[in-house]
């Protein structure tokens, strides 16, 4: 029984548009009238339990995610970070107001987020802002725009999946996963592949010469990275029309964002060629998401497999909806993807209580952990180190760390959870970035919470360095 009325018009409209349906077509599949659907989309009627059930059955919608306060895009959570900034915190905007804004005006919520992102970049790079003149769009970096665009689509691209599965399924070899890629480049596109010394490529790991039709791969690349390089170039050639259509639909705001999105699409397709959807999902379920087993079968490395695990969102054939982060020893986040909910900060770093950072102390080992976010959601996570794909200078640190996680309800499907009492094992309390984390007595807090009054007393020291008055 529903405890509150659910006005989810914007989300319902998004589901319809993603499937290319008009209101009459979707209403027919839901067994309601087009006028009633129109009322639902305009939030003039609440979404009932019956409608949610039909969405789950007919459109493969996860009801819990669809009906949750955070919404599909996590808009309310993202807005909470924005309005916790000291510049805005005195407004006292309630959580319910943010949820209402994210639900009823998602484009407006996205606009607020973009403006705040530009404001942060302005603070970080004042010289860049001055050079930009009156055009604030340059303050939204290509990386930020592309990351947000990919996440808005749940990091799943049906057009590329279908084409990659057809191509990848045809490229088989009994002893090598890379050789069919090389032969396809040679036979279909006349491209010769050469492995060359780093002095030839200078600061590149691979380079394609379209005039000579030669693809050069650095000899510093490991075998699985060379294989991925072959698949990347093949995707650029084979799927050029598909990627061009996807770029037009995305409408990137500037040439830099367009080029980065182009590369992201090709990277996605490369992983899908090497690990075709159906074959990869069957193997993942059979091996219960044991990463090393998947690496061995598909000739890929840990990072490639982990990234692929976040893309398994095909309607009717979904895998465990993982989220993924990649960090360096300094805590800088260089990748973040999510197949479903993502429990960490959009603008800040990660919680120090999550064992992702501990992975650097035990290289090569898999660390498992149950975590709980301030809203009571529990997640099962694994963390481990990986090596950089290329290491030009042997004096440099070669390690990065990746963290994978999912809602605890999916943990029984995962081999790494074996032996854990998922119901009774205490979960580690974690939060978003310290500046927006609501946890009161956290000894790991690195910064004072934004917009909160500190409860510091000269005659009493607390375990938490920044105690604050609860709201």
C-alpha positions as CSV (number, residue, x, y, z in Angstrom):
1,X,0.0,0.0,0.0
2,X,1.4,3.4,-1.0
3,X,2.2,5.7,2.0
4,X,2.2,8.9,0.0
5,X,0.9,10.1,-3.3
6,X,3.5,9.8,-6.1
7,X,3.5,12.5,-8.6
8,X,6.1,11.2,-11.1
9,X,5.0,12.9,-14.4
10,X,8.5,13.9,-15.5
11,X,9.9,10.4,-15.0
12,X,6.9,8.8,-16.7
13,X,7.3,11.1,-19.7
14,X,11.0,10.2,-19.8
15,X,10.3,6.5,-20.0
16,X,7.8,7.1,-22.8
17,X,10.2,9.3,-24.8
18,X,13.1,6.9,-24.3
19,X,11.0,4.2,-26.0
20,X,9.9,6.4,-28.9
21,X,6.2,6.2,-28.0
22,X,3.5,8.8,-28.2
23,X,0.9,9.1,-25.4
24,X,-1.7,7.0,-27.2
25,X,0.8,4.2,-27.8
26,X,2.0,4.1,-24.2
27,X,-1.5,4.5,-22.8
28,X,-2.5,1.4,-24.8
29,X,0.3,-0.7,-23.4
30,X,-0.6,0.5,-19.8
31,X,-4.2,-0.2,-20.4
32,X,-5.3,3.3,-19.6
33,X,-6.7,6.2,-21.7
34,X,-4.5,8.7,-23.4
35,X,-6.2,11.5,-21.5
36,X,-5.4,9.8,-18.2
37,X,-1.8,9.4,-19.1
38,X,-1.7,13.1,-20.0
39,X,-3.0,13.9,-16.5
40,X,-0.3,11.6,-15.0
41,X,2.5,13.3,-17.0
42,X,1.3,16.7,-16.0
43,X,1.2,15.7,-12.3
44,X,-2.6,16.3,-12.2
45,X,-3.0,12.7,-11.0
46,X,-0.8,10.6,-8.8
47,X,0.8,7.4,-10.1
48,X,-1.0,4.4,-8.5
49,X,0.4,1.1,-7.4
50,X,-1.3,-0.5,-10.4
51,X,0.4,1.8,-12.9
52,X,3.8,1.1,-11.3
53,X,3.1,-2.7,-11.6
54,X,2.3,-2.3,-15.3
55,X,5.4,-0.2,-15.8
56,X,7.5,-2.9,-14.2
57,X,5.9,-5.7,-16.3
58,X,5.6,-3.9,-19.7
59,X,8.6,-1.5,-19.7
60,X,11.1,-3.3,-17.4
61,X,11.1,-0.4,-15.0
62,X,12.6,-0.9,-11.5
63,X,9.7,0.3,-9.4
64,X,11.8,1.1,-6.3
65,X,14.2,3.3,-8.3
66,X,11.4,4.9,-10.3
67,X,9.3,5.8,-7.3
68,X,12.2,6.7,-4.9
69,X,12.7,10.3,-3.8
70,X,16.1,10.5,-5.6
71,X,14.5,9.7,-8.9
72,X,16.2,8.2,-11.9
73,X,18.9,10.8,-12.2
74,X,19.4,11.5,-8.5
75,X,18.3,15.1,-9.1
76,X,17.2,15.8,-5.5
77,X,20.5,14.4,-4.1
78,X,22.4,16.6,-6.5
79,X,20.4,19.6,-5.6
80,X,20.9,19.0,-1.9
81,X,24.7,19.3,-2.5
82,X,24.1,22.6,-4.4
83,X,21.9,24.1,-1.7
84,X,24.3,23.0,1.1
85,X,26.8,25.5,-0.2
86,X,27.3,28.4,2.3
87,X,26.2,30.8,-0.5
88,X,22.7,29.2,-0.5
89,X,22.4,27.3,2.8
90,X,20.8,30.2,4.6
91,X,17.8,29.9,2.3
92,X,16.7,26.8,4.2
93,X,15.4,25.0,1.2
94,X,13.7,21.8,2.4
95,X,14.3,18.3,1.1
96,X,10.7,18.1,0.0
97,X,11.0,21.3,-2.1
98,X,14.1,19.9,-3.8
99,X,12.3,16.6,-4.6
100,X,9.4,18.5,-6.0
101,X,11.7,20.6,-8.2
102,X,13.6,17.5,-9.5
103,X,10.4,15.7,-10.2
104,X,8.4,18.4,-11.8
105,X,11.1,20.4,-13.6
106,X,14.1,18.2,-14.2
107,X,15.4,20.5,-16.9
108,X,15.4,23.4,-14.4
109,X,17.1,21.2,-11.8
110,X,19.8,20.3,-14.4
111,X,20.2,24.0,-15.2
112,X,20.8,24.8,-11.5
113,X,23.4,22.0,-11.4
114,X,25.2,23.3,-14.5
115,X,25.3,26.8,-13.1
116,X,26.7,25.6,-9.8
117,X,29.3,23.5,-11.6
118,X,30.3,26.6,-13.6
119,X,30.5,28.6,-10.3
120,X,32.9,25.9,-8.8
121,X,35.0,26.0,-11.9
122,X,35.1,29.8,-11.7
123,X,36.5,29.5,-8.2
124,X,39.0,26.9,-9.2
125,X,40.2,28.5,-12.4
126,X,39.6,32.3,-12.3
127,X,42.0,32.9,-15.1
128,X,40.0,30.6,-17.4
129,X,36.8,32.5,-16.5
130,X,38.4,35.8,-17.3
131,X,39.5,34.6,-20.6
132,X,36.0,33.2,-21.3
133,X,34.5,36.7,-21.3
134,X,30.8,36.7,-21.1
135,X,30.2,33.1,-22.2
136,X,29.8,30.9,-19.0
137,X,29.4,27.7,-21.0
138,X,33.2,27.3,-21.2
139,X,33.2,26.8,-17.4
140,X,31.4,23.5,-17.9
141,X,34.4,21.4,-18.7
142,X,34.0,18.7,-21.5
143,X,34.7,16.0,-18.9
144,X,31.9,17.3,-16.7
145,X,29.4,17.6,-19.5
146,X,30.2,14.2,-20.9
147,X,30.1,12.5,-17.5
148,X,26.7,13.9,-16.7
149,X,25.3,13.1,-20.2
150,X,26.5,9.5,-20.0
151,X,25.1,9.1,-16.5
152,X,21.7,10.5,-17.5
153,X,21.5,7.6,-20.0
154,X,22.5,5.1,-17.3
155,X,25.7,4.3,-19.3
156,X,23.8,2.0,-21.6
157,X,23.5,2.6,-25.4
158,X,21.2,0.2,-27.2
159,X,22.3,1.2,-30.7
160,X,26.0,0.4,-29.9
161,X,25.1,-2.7,-28.0
162,X,23.2,-4.3,-30.9
163,X,25.8,-3.4,-33.5
164,X,28.7,-4.5,-31.3
165,X,27.0,-7.8,-30.4
166,X,26.6,-8.7,-34.1
167,X,30.2,-7.8,-34.9
168,X,31.7,-9.2,-31.8
169,X,29.8,-12.5,-32.2
170,X,31.3,-13.0,-35.7
171,X,34.9,-12.3,-34.5
172,X,36.0,-15.6,-32.9
173,X,39.4,-17.4,-32.8
174,X,40.2,-20.6,-30.8
175,X,43.4,-19.2,-29.3
176,X,43.3,-15.4,-29.5
177,X,40.8,-12.7,-28.7
178,X,42.8,-10.0,-30.4
179,X,43.7,-11.7,-33.7
180,X,40.1,-11.6,-35.1
181,X,40.1,-7.8,-34.5
182,X,43.4,-7.4,-36.4
183,X,42.1,-9.5,-39.3
184,X,38.9,-7.5,-39.5
185,X,40.8,-4.3,-39.6
186,X,43.0,-5.7,-42.4
187,X,40.3,-7.5,-44.5
188,X,37.4,-5.1,-44.2
189,X,39.2,-1.7,-43.9
190,X,42.7,-2.3,-45.3
191,X,44.3,-1.2,-42.0
192,X,47.7,-2.5,-41.0
193,X,48.5,-2.8,-37.3
194,X,52.0,-2.2,-36.0
195,X,53.4,-2.3,-32.5
196,X,56.0,0.4,-32.3
197,X,58.4,1.8,-29.7
198,X,57.3,4.7,-27.4
199,X,59.8,7.1,-29.0
200,X,57.8,7.0,-32.3
201,X,54.4,7.8,-30.6
202,X,55.9,10.2,-28.1
203,X,53.0,11.0,-25.7
204,X,50.4,8.7,-27.4
205,X,49.5,5.1,-26.6
206,X,48.1,4.6,-30.1
207,X,47.7,6.5,-33.3
208,X,45.9,5.9,-36.5
209,X,47.1,7.3,-39.8
210,X,44.1,7.5,-42.2
211,X,46.2,8.3,-45.2
212,X,48.5,5.3,-44.9
213,X,45.8,3.2,-43.2
214,X,48.2,2.2,-40.4
215,X,47.3,1.8,-36.7
216,X,50.3,2.1,-34.4
217,X,50.1,0.7,-30.9
218,X,52.7,1.4,-28.2
219,X,55.0,-1.5,-27.2
220,X,54.4,-0.3,-23.6
221,X,50.8,-1.4,-23.7
222,X,49.9,-4.7,-22.1
223,X,48.2,-7.3,-24.3
224,X,44.7,-6.6,-23.0
225,X,45.2,-2.9,-23.7
226,X,46.5,-3.6,-27.2
227,X,43.4,-5.7,-27.8
228,X,41.2,-2.8,-26.6
229,X,43.1,-0.4,-28.9
230,X,42.3,-2.7,-31.8
231,X,38.6,-2.8,-30.9
232,X,38.5,1.0,-30.4
233,X,39.8,1.7,-33.9
234,X,37.5,-0.9,-35.3
235,X,34.5,0.8,-33.6
236,X,35.5,4.2,-35.1
237,X,35.4,2.7,-38.6
238,X,32.6,0.2,-38.4
239,X,30.2,2.3,-36.4
240,X,30.9,5.8,-37.8
241,X,27.3,6.4,-39.0
242,X,25.8,5.2,-35.7
243,X,28.1,7.3,-33.6
244,X,27.5,10.3,-35.8
245,X,23.7,10.0,-35.2
246,X,24.3,9.6,-31.5
247,X,26.4,12.8,-31.5
248,X,23.7,14.7,-33.3
249,X,21.1,13.6,-30.8
250,X,23.4,14.5,-27.8
251,X,24.0,18.0,-29.1
252,X,27.3,18.6,-27.2
253,X,27.8,22.3,-26.4
254,X,31.3,22.8,-27.8
255,X,33.9,21.0,-30.0
256,X,35.8,19.7,-27.0
257,X,32.8,18.0,-25.5
258,X,31.8,16.6,-28.9
259,X,35.3,15.0,-29.4
260,X,35.4,13.6,-25.9
261,X,31.9,12.1,-26.3
262,X,32.9,10.7,-29.6
263,X,35.8,8.9,-27.9
264,X,33.6,7.8,-25.1
265,X,31.1,6.2,-27.5
266,X,34.0,4.4,-29.3
267,X,35.4,3.2,-26.0
268,X,32.0,1.9,-25.0
269,X,31.7,0.1,-28.3
270,X,35.2,-1.4,-28.0
271,X,34.2,-3.0,-24.7
272,X,31.0,-4.2,-26.2
273,X,32.8,-5.8,-29.2
274,X,35.2,-7.6,-27.0
275,X,32.5,-8.6,-24.4
276,X,29.3,-9.0,-26.5
277,X,26.2,-8.3,-24.3
278,X,24.5,-11.7,-24.3
279,X,27.7,-13.7,-24.1
280,X,29.1,-11.5,-21.4
281,X,25.9,-11.4,-19.3
282,X,25.6,-15.2,-19.4
283,X,29.2,-15.6,-18.3
284,X,28.8,-13.0,-15.6
285,X,25.8,-14.8,-14.2
286,X,27.5,-18.2,-14.5
287,X,30.6,-17.1,-12.7
288,X,28.6,-15.0,-10.3
289,X,30.4,-11.8,-11.3
290,X,33.8,-13.1,-10.4
291,X,36.0,-10.5,-12.2
292,X,39.1,-12.7,-12.7
293,X,37.1,-15.4,-14.4
294,X,35.6,-12.8,-16.7
295,X,39.0,-11.4,-17.4
296,X,40.3,-14.8,-18.4
297,X,37.4,-15.6,-20.7
298,X,37.4,-12.3,-22.6
299,X,41.1,-11.5,-22.6
300,X,40.4,-8.2,-20.7
301,X,41.7,-6.5,-17.6
302,X,40.0,-5.8,-14.3
303,X,39.1,-2.2,-15.2
304,X,37.7,-3.2,-18.6
305,X,35.5,-5.9,-17.0
306,X,34.4,-3.6,-14.1
307,X,33.4,-0.9,-16.5
308,X,31.5,-3.3,-18.7
309,X,29.6,-4.5,-15.6
310,X,28.1,-1.0,-15.2
311,X,26.5,-1.2,-18.7
312,X,24.3,-4.2,-18.3
313,X,21.0,-2.3,-18.5
314,X,19.3,-4.0,-21.5
315,X,15.5,-4.1,-20.9
316,X,14.5,-7.7,-20.2
317,X,18.1,-8.8,-19.8
318,X,19.7,-6.8,-17.0
319,X,22.7,-7.7,-15.0
320,X,23.5,-6.6,-11.5
321,X,23.3,-2.8,-11.6
322,X,26.8,-1.8,-10.4
323,X,28.3,1.6,-9.7
324,X,32.0,2.1,-10.3
325,X,34.6,4.6,-9.3
326,X,38.3,4.8,-10.1
327,X,40.7,6.8,-7.9
328,X,44.4,7.5,-7.7
329,X,46.4,7.4,-4.4
330,X,45.7,11.1,-3.8
331,X,41.9,10.4,-3.9
332,X,41.2,12.1,-7.3
333,X,38.3,10.5,-9.1
334,X,39.0,9.8,-12.7
335,X,36.0,7.6,-13.5
336,X,32.5,7.3,-12.1
337,X,29.7,5.3,-13.7
338,X,26.5,3.8,-12.3
339,X,24.0,1.3,-13.7
340,X,21.4,2.3,-11.0
341,X,21.7,4.3,-7.8
342,X,25.0,6.0,-7.0
343,X,25.4,6.7,-3.3
344,X,28.3,9.2,-3.4
345,X,28.7,12.9,-4.0
346,X,28.3,14.4,-7.4
347,X,30.6,17.3,-6.8
348,X,33.0,16.1,-4.2
349,X,35.1,13.0,-3.4
350,X,34.4,9.8,-1.6
351,X,33.9,9.0,2.0
352,X,37.1,8.0,3.8
353,X,35.3,5.2,5.6
354,X,34.7,3.4,2.3
355,X,37.5,0.8,1.9
356,X,38.2,1.9,-1.7
357,X,41.2,3.9,-0.4
358,X,42.4,0.9,1.7
359,X,43.0,-1.1,-1.5
360,X,46.3,0.7,-2.0
361,X,47.6,-0.9,1.2
362,X,46.9,-4.5,-0.1
363,X,47.7,-4.4,-3.8
364,X,46.0,-7.1,-5.9
365,X,43.6,-8.2,-3.1
366,X,39.9,-7.8,-3.3
367,X,38.4,-6.0,-0.3
368,X,34.7,-6.5,0.4
369,X,32.6,-4.3,2.6
370,X,29.0,-3.5,3.5
371,X,28.2,0.2,3.7
372,X,25.2,2.2,4.7
373,X,24.4,5.7,3.5
374,X,22.7,8.3,5.8
375,X,19.2,7.5,4.3
376,X,19.6,3.9,5.5
377,X,20.4,2.3,2.1
378,X,22.8,-0.6,2.3
379,X,25.3,-1.5,-0.4
380,X,27.7,-4.4,-1.0
381,X,31.0,-3.2,-2.4
382,X,34.4,-4.6,-3.5
383,X,37.6,-2.7,-4.0
384,X,40.9,-3.6,-5.5
385,X,44.0,-2.0,-7.2
386,X,44.6,-2.0,-10.9
387,X,47.7,-0.9,-12.9
388,X,47.7,2.0,-15.2
389,X,47.3,0.9,-18.9
390,X,50.7,2.5,-19.8
391,X,53.6,3.5,-17.6
392,X,56.2,5.6,-19.6
393,X,58.3,6.3,-16.5
394,X,59.1,3.4,-14.2
395,X,59.6,5.8,-11.3
396,X,55.9,6.8,-11.4
397,X,53.3,5.1,-9.3
398,X,51.5,2.5,-11.4
399,X,48.5,1.8,-9.2
400,X,45.0,3.1,-9.3
401,X,42.0,1.6,-7.4
402,X,38.5,0.8,-8.5
403,X,35.4,0.3,-6.4
404,X,32.3,-1.6,-7.5
405,X,29.1,-1.7,-5.6
406,X,25.4,-2.5,-5.8
407,X,22.3,-2.5,-3.6
408,X,22.7,-5.2,-1.0
409,X,19.6,-7.0,-2.4
410,X,21.8,-8.1,-5.3
411,X,24.7,-9.4,-3.2
412,X,23.6,-13.1,-3.1
413,X,24.2,-13.2,-6.9
414,X,27.8,-12.2,-6.4
415,X,30.6,-14.6,-5.5
416,X,32.5,-12.1,-3.4
417,X,29.6,-12.0,-0.9
418,X,29.8,-15.7,-0.1
419,X,30.3,-16.4,3.6
420,X,28.9,-13.0,4.6
421,X,25.9,-12.8,6.8
422,X,24.2,-10.1,4.8
423,X,21.4,-9.6,7.2
424,X,23.4,-9.4,10.5
425,X,26.8,-8.1,9.5
426,X,27.1,-4.5,10.6
427,X,27.5,-2.0,7.7
428,X,30.0,0.7,7.8
429,X,28.3,4.1,8.0
430,X,29.4,6.2,5.0
431,X,28.3,9.5,3.5
432,X,28.7,11.8,0.6
433,X,31.5,14.4,0.6
434,X,32.2,15.7,4.1
435,X,30.8,19.1,3.3
436,X,27.4,17.7,2.7
437,X,27.4,14.7,5.0
438,X,24.8,14.8,7.8
439,X,26.4,12.3,10.1
440,X,27.0,14.0,13.5
441,X,29.7,12.0,15.3
442,X,32.1,11.0,12.5
443,X,35.7,10.9,13.6
444,X,36.8,10.9,9.9
445,X,35.2,14.2,9.0
446,X,37.7,16.3,7.1
447,X,35.8,19.5,6.7
448,X,33.0,21.3,8.5
449,X,29.5,20.6,7.2
450,X,28.3,23.5,5.0
451,X,25.5,25.6,6.4
452,X,25.6,24.0,9.8
453,X,26.4,25.7,13.1
454,X,29.5,24.3,14.7
455,X,29.1,23.0,18.3
456,X,32.7,23.7,19.4
457,X,33.5,24.4,23.1
458,X,36.8,25.5,24.4
459,X,36.5,23.3,27.5
460,X,35.5,20.1,25.6
461,X,37.1,18.3,22.7
462,X,35.1,15.9,20.7
463,X,36.2,12.9,18.7
464,X,34.8,14.5,15.5
465,X,37.0,17.5,14.7
466,X,33.9,19.5,13.5
467,X,30.9,18.8,15.8
468,X,27.8,20.6,14.7
469,X,24.3,21.4,15.9
470,X,21.8,19.0,14.3
471,X,19.1,20.7,12.2
